[in-house]
Amino acid sequence: MYYRLPALLLFALLTGCGTIAFDPPVFELAPSKIADFPVRGTVTIENAQPATEPVILHSQSGIRLQSNYHEVTKTMVTQARFELARHGKVGSGSDKKIDLKVTHLESRYIFFYWKGTMTFTVSLGDGQRFDMTVNHATGANAQQDLSGSIADGVVALYKDQRVLDYLAR
């Protein structure tokens, strides 16, 4: 009888812990975050991340958020396509291609706020290839921090002069 209560309390405590699948949603950006930019030709944005192995994006107090970099990149591609349609001023020209590949995404809890970091590779159709890293912070929660990091990556993409020059040619 005396051993049942501690065992029951331990069981109740552990049922709140564990790994949670995180399917990153598209984070709504204010239109003012990205300025309109010229685009000559049609642009295709693709997911170049083949990795589907599970990765832990956030871990704190027994709660872990798990996804994979293919799904994270898929969210980034979806958001990049949306922002291209919203801000790209398309004119005639040759077709363009952008491949995106998220290689790192992490959120850490640091005393009343979450700090996210994301690294991704951009491959432009003219042969340019480069890595970008963005940081995001929020007081909301880890899920918002992760989604905000992806959104900040899209903002950084459309503020990068190499990307803007490529799209405008």
Order of alpha helices (4+ residues) and beta strands (2+ residues): alpha-beta-beta-beta-beta-beta-alpha-beta-beta-beta-beta-alpha-alpha
